[in-house]
Amino acid sequence: MEIQRSNYMERIRRFYDSSLIKVLTGVRRCGKSVLLRQIQNDLLECGITGKDHIIAVDFEDLRFVKLRNYLKLNDYLLNLMTDDGKYYIFLDEIQHARQFERVLSSLKATRNVSIFVTGSNSKLLSGRLATLLVGRCKEFKIRPFSYNEFLQYLVKNNKPMPTNPMQNYLRYGGMPQRLDYDSEEDIKAYLKDVYNGIVEKDICGSNSKIDKESFLRISNYILSNAGKDFSAESVADYFNKANLDKVYRKDVYRYLDKMEQACLISRAKRFDIPSKRNLKTVKKHFAIDPGFILAASDSNRLFPSRALENVVYNELLLRGYDVKIGKTYKGEIDFVAMKDGKKCFIQVAFMLSDEEVLNREFGAFSPIKDFSPKYVLSLDEFDYSQNGIIHINVEDWLNGKANIAVV
């Protein structure tokens, strides 16, 4: 059974009758198609429209292959619009349709429509779609299940709760269909299949000049090191010293762009806290889902601290924060979370296991003279709050039982 993805539905619902084209982007298999169906059901249940005024096309369905030609797609849609009432049009994985932007532009100009599209490429809005429809789109970035959604799905489908749900999520992530598998072998095989499919279809497709094997070597390395300090030079040096194919810095940057376009990773830039300036350099990359870290690795080893930091980063983005890596004269703050001109500072630790870790995590804030809230998130149940710095159990925060504030 599907779960209601209320975080997205609440935001999208406000645009049901907007003339803006609703664009849902996200990594392949993260649940965009299911969300489109939920929107259609919501339109019917709320009495906003009837079935005869909902038109849906899935471009990965063989029944609609001919509609990848924009003229045939246009004719198909117009033939189904038999009156002057408002039609709700849903086009799934629209990147497969050639010159689709012409159809959308024409429909917006000539018919009473509300259009929803999905795509597995984050460049959809900055590329072809933006050319004809600049300023006329609203993007919603869809992600795999959050930790809270992961728990909801298990409960709703009467699936056995893992002995340690957080450890399970940190290892296998929240790709929805991975929850249909029970054994580690099957889960990892599924995640590798999804990952390889993304590389094959969305990155190294028929029109790409990227060599799949070369790309996989670098993308595996980047995902396996998600959350660590990044330098294109060090990545190139690593492969060149291993006597593999010659790798140049420009290759690393090009592959990073492709990974980001396919929604496999997000980049977090640095923010200089004393001067309150954004720095141009990229500091870290985070996986869109922990499961891709496992899929890209030859090892079964989990680095729980980095995995937890990755989960917190993704959750902050899900909740609408702009997230940077904080820089002080002494070192680094894991995250500066910003929203509406306000901010807070966050340190993430797996466990505050001893005095040294405790001092390191809380002491990281000592150079900051800013009065914005400061938080340490960890899996500890004991409250270690001190000196105005608030300690929060990270599971409580992920489940909405505890909140952070920006000032």
C-alpha positions in Angstrom: 0.0 0.0 0.0 1.2 3.5 -0.8 1.7 6.1 1.8 0.5 9.7 1.4 3.5 11.9 0.8 1.9 14.8 2.6 5.1 16.9 2.7 4.9 17.2 -1.1 1.1 17.1 -1.4 0.6 20.1 0.8 3.0 22.2 -1.3 1.7 21.0 -4.7 -2.0 21.3 -3.7 -1.7 25.1 -3.7 -0.9 25.1 -7.4 -3.6 22.7 -8.7 -5.3 25.5 -10.7 -2.2 27.6 -11.2 -1.3 28.4 -14.8 2.3 27.6 -13.9 3.6 24.2 -15.2 4.2 22.0 -12.2 7.5 20.2 -12.7 8.4 17.3 -10.4 12.1 16.4 -10.7 13.9 13.6 -8.8 16.1 10.6 -9.1 14.7 7.6 -11.1 12.5 5.3 -9.0 12.1 7.8 -6.1 8.3 7.8 -6.3 7.4 10.6 -8.8 4.9 8.5 -10.7 3.1 7.5 -7.5 2.9 11.1 -6.5 1.3 12.0 -9.9 -1.4 9.3 -9.2 -1.9 10.7 -5.7 -2.5 14.1 -7.2 -5.0 12.7 -9.7 -6.9 10.9 -6.9 -6.9 14.0 -4.8 -8.4 16.1 -7.6 -11.2 13.5 -7.9 -11.8 13.1 -4.1 -11.9 16.8 -3.6 -14.4 17.2 -6.4 -12.1 19.6 -8.3 -12.6 17.7 -11.6 -13.9 14.5 -13.1 -12.1 11.5 -14.7 -12.9 12.8 -18.2 -10.9 15.9 -17.6 -7.7 14.2 -16.4 -5.3 13.1 -19.1 -2.2 11.0 -18.2 0.7 9.9 -20.3 3.6 7.8 -19.1 6.4 8.0 -21.7 8.1 4.9 -20.3 4.9 2.9 -21.1 5.2 1.2 -24.5 1.6 2.1 -25.3 2.7 5.8 -25.5 6.0 5.4 -27.4 4.5 7.0 -30.5 3.7 10.1 -28.5 7.4 10.8 -28.0 7.0 12.8 -31.3 5.7 16.2 -30.2 3.3 16.6 -33.1 1.6 13.2 -32.3 1.6 14.1 -28.6 -0.1 17.4 -29.4 -2.8 15.8 -31.6 -3.4 13.1 -28.9 -4.0 15.6 -26.2 -6.2 17.9 -28.3 -8.4 15.0 -29.4 -9.1 14.2 -25.7 -10.1 17.8 -24.9 -13.6 17.8 -26.1 -15.0 20.9 -24.4 -13.9 24.3 -22.9 -13.6 23.0 -19.4 -10.3 22.9 -17.5 -8.2 19.8 -18.2 -5.5 18.4 -15.9 -2.7 17.0 -17.9 0.0 14.6 -16.4 3.1 13.8 -18.4 5.4 11.3 -16.7 9.1 11.2 -17.6 8.7 13.9 -20.2 12.4 14.0 -21.1 11.7 11.1 -23.4 9.5 13.2 -25.6 11.3 15.2 -28.3 10.6 18.9 -28.3 7.9 18.5 -25.6 8.3 22.1 -24.6 6.6 23.2 -27.8 3.5 21.2 -26.9 3.4 22.7 -23.4 3.9 26.2 -24.7 1.1 25.8 -27.2 -1.4 24.2 -24.7 -0.7 27.0 -22.2 -1.4 29.6 -24.9 -4.5 28.1 -26.4 -6.3 25.8 -23.9 -7.6 25.9 -20.4 -5.2 23.5 -18.8 -3.3 22.7 -15.6 -0.1 20.8 -16.5 2.0 18.5 -14.3 5.2 16.9 -15.6 7.9 14.7 -14.1 11.5 14.2 -15.2 14.6 12.3 -13.9 16.9 15.1 -14.8 17.4 18.2 -12.8 18.4 20.1 -15.9 14.8 19.9 -17.2 14.1 23.4 -16.0 17.4 25.0 -16.9 17.5 23.5 -20.3 14.9 22.8 -22.9 11.9 23.6 -20.7 13.2 27.0 -19.7 13.9 28.1 -23.3 10.2 28.5 -24.1 8.7 28.6 -20.7 11.0 30.8 -18.6 9.2 32.1 -15.5 6.2 29.9 -16.2 7.2 26.8 -14.2 7.1 25.7 -10.6 9.6 23.0 -9.6 9.1 20.5 -6.9 12.2 18.4 -6.0 11.0 14.9 -5.1 13.3 12.6 -2.9 13.3 9.0 -1.8 11.5 8.2 1.4 12.6 10.3 4.4 13.2 8.4 7.6 9.7 9.2 8.8 8.2 8.1 5.5 10.2 4.9 5.7 8.7 4.1 9.1 5.2 5.0 7.9 5.5 2.6 5.0 6.6 -0.3 7.2 3.6 0.3 9.6 1.0 0.8 6.8 2.1 -2.4 5.0 2.4 -4.5 8.1 6.0 -5.2 7.4 8.3 -6.3 10.3 10.0 -3.4 12.0 13.8 -3.8 11.8 15.5 -4.4 15.2 17.2 -1.0 14.7 15.2 1.0 12.2 17.8 3.9 12.1 20.7 1.6 11.4 18.6 0.0 8.6 17.8 3.3 7.0 21.4 4.6 7.3 22.5 1.4 5.5 19.8 0.8 2.9 18.2 4.2 2.5 14.6 5.1 1.5 14.2 4.1 -2.2 10.6 3.0 -2.0 10.8 -0.4 -3.8 13.8 -1.6 -1.8 11.3 -2.1 1.0 9.8 -5.0 -1.0 13.0 -7.0 -0.3 14.1 -8.5 3.0 17.6 -9.9 2.7 20.8 -7.8 2.4 21.7 -9.6 -0.8 18.3 -8.8 -2.5 18.3 -5.2 -1.2 21.8 -4.5 -2.5 21.1 -6.2 -5.8 18.0 -4.0 -6.3 19.9 -0.8 -5.3 22.8 -1.7 -7.7 20.2 -2.3 -10.5 18.6 1.1 -9.9 22.0 2.8 -9.8 23.3 1.1 -12.9 20.0 1.9 -14.7 20.4 5.6 -13.9 24.0 5.6 -15.2 22.9 3.7 -18.3 19.8 5.6 -19.2 20.2 9.1 -17.7 24.0 9.6 -18.0 25.6 7.3 -20.6 22.7 7.0 -22.9 22.8 6.7 -26.7 23.5 10.4 -27.3 26.3 10.6 -24.6 30.0 10.6 -25.3 30.7 9.4 -21.7 32.4 6.1 -21.3 30.3 4.0 -18.8 33.2 2.2 -17.2 35.3 5.4 -16.7 32.2 7.2 -15.3 31.4 4.4 -12.9 34.9 4.3 -11.5 34.7 8.0 -10.6 31.0 8.1 -9.5 31.5 5.1 -7.3 34.4 6.9 -5.6 32.4 10.1 -5.1 29.4 8.3 -3.7 31.6 6.1 -1.5 33.1 9.3 -0.1 29.9 11.2 0.3 30.1 13.8 3.1 33.9 14.0 3.0 35.9 17.1 2.0 36.2 17.2 -1.7 38.8 18.3 -4.2 38.7 17.5 -7.9 42.5 17.5 -7.9 42.7 14.8 -5.2 40.1 12.6 -7.1 42.1 12.8 -10.3 45.4 12.1 -8.4 43.9 9.1 -6.8 43.0 7.4 -10.1 46.2 8.5 -11.8 48.3 7.0 -9.1 46.3 3.7 -9.4 47.5 3.5 -13.0 44.0 3.4 -14.4 42.8 5.5 -17.3 44.2 9.0 -17.2 41.8 11.3 -15.4 41.9 15.1 -15.6 40.3 17.6 -13.3 37.9 18.7 -16.0 36.7 15.1 -16.3 35.9 15.0 -12.6 33.9 18.2 -12.8 32.0 17.0 -15.9 31.1 13.7 -14.2 30.0 15.6 -11.1 27.7 17.7 -13.2 26.2 14.6 -14.8 25.7 13.0 -11.3 23.9 16.1 -10.1 21.7 16.3 -13.2 20.7 12.7 -12.7 19.8 13.7 -9.1 22.3 11.2 -7.6 24.1 13.9 -5.5 23.7 17.4 -4.1 26.5 19.8 -3.6 27.0 21.9 -0.5 29.0 25.0 -0.7 30.8 26.8 2.1 29.6 29.8 4.1 32.1 32.0 5.8 30.4 32.6 9.2 32.4 35.7 10.4 31.9 37.6 7.2 28.5 36.1 6.4 29.6 35.5 2.8 28.9 32.5 0.5 32.2 31.1 -0.7 32.5 29.9 -4.3 34.2 26.6 -3.5 32.2 23.4 -3.2 33.1 21.7 0.1 31.2 18.5 0.1 28.9 16.2 -1.9 26.0 14.3 -0.4 24.2 11.3 -1.8 20.5 11.8 -2.6 19.9 8.6 -0.6 22.1 6.4 1.6 21.2 3.4 -0.5 23.3 4.7 -3.4 26.4 4.8 -1.1 25.9 1.1 -0.6 25.2 0.5 -4.2 28.4 2.2 -5.3 30.7 0.5 -2.8 32.5 -2.8 -3.2 32.6 -3.0 0.6 29.7 -3.7 3.0 31.2 -1.4 5.6 29.0 1.4 6.9 30.4 4.7 8.1 27.6 5.6 10.5 28.7 9.2 11.3 28.9 10.2 7.7 25.7 8.3 6.8 23.8 10.2 9.6 25.2 13.5 8.4 24.0 12.7 4.9 20.5 11.9 6.2 20.4 15.2 8.2 21.5 17.1 5.1 18.8 15.6 3.0 16.1 16.2 5.6 17.1 19.9 5.9 16.7 20.2 2.1 13.4 18.4 2.3 12.1 20.9 4.9 13.0 23.8 2.6 16.3 25.0 4.1 19.2 26.3 2.1 22.1 24.3 3.5 25.8 25.4 3.6 29.0 24.1 5.2 30.0 26.6 7.9 33.6 27.9 8.0 35.1 29.5 11.1 38.7 30.5 11.9 39.0 27.3 13.9 37.5 24.9 11.5 34.1 23.8 10.3 30.4 23.7 11.3 28.6 20.8 9.7 25.6 22.8 8.5 24.3 26.3 8.4 20.6 26.0 7.7 19.0 29.1 6.3 15.4 30.0 5.5 13.7 33.4 4.9 16.8 35.3 5.8 17.2 33.5 9.2 19.6 30.7 10.1 20.8 28.2 12.7 24.0 26.2 13.1 24.1 22.4 13.4 26.6 19.8 14.4 25.9 16.1 13.7 27.4 13.3 15.7 26.5 9.6 15.7 27.0 9.3 19.4 28.5 11.6 22.0 30.3 8.6 23.3 33.0 10.2 25.5 34.2 13.6 26.8 36.5 14.1 23.8 33.6 13.8 21.3 31.4 15.9 23.5 33.9 18.7 23.7 34.6 18.5 20.0 31.0 18.8 18.9 30.0 21.5 21.3 33.3 23.3 21.1 32.9 23.7 17.4 30.6 26.6 18.1 33.0 28.6 20.3 34.3 30.9 17.5 30.7 31.9 16.5 29.6 35.3 17.9 26.3 35.1 16.0 23.3 34.7 18.3 21.4 32.3 15.9 20.4 29.0 17.5 23.0 26.3 17.8 22.2 22.6 17.8 24.0 19.3 18.2 22.0 16.3 16.7 23.0 12.8 17.8 21.4 9.4 18.5 21.9 9.8 22.3 18.8 9.8 24.4 20.4 11.7 27.3 20.1 15.5 26.9 23.6 17.0 26.7 22.4 20.6 26.2 24.9 23.1 27.6 25.9 26.8 27.5 22.9 27.7 25.3 23.7 25.0 22.8 20.7 22.7 22.4 21.2 18.9 22.0 18.4 17.0 20.2 17.9 13.3 19.6 18.1 13.0 15.8 15.4 10.4 15.6 13.0 12.7 17.5 13.8 15.5 15.0 13.4 13.3 12.0 10.0 12.1 13.3 8.8 15.6 14.1 8.9 15.2 17.9 11.6 17.9 18.2 12.2 20.9 16.1 14.9 23.4 15.2 14.4 27.1 14.9 16.1 29.7 12.7 16.6 33.3 13.9 
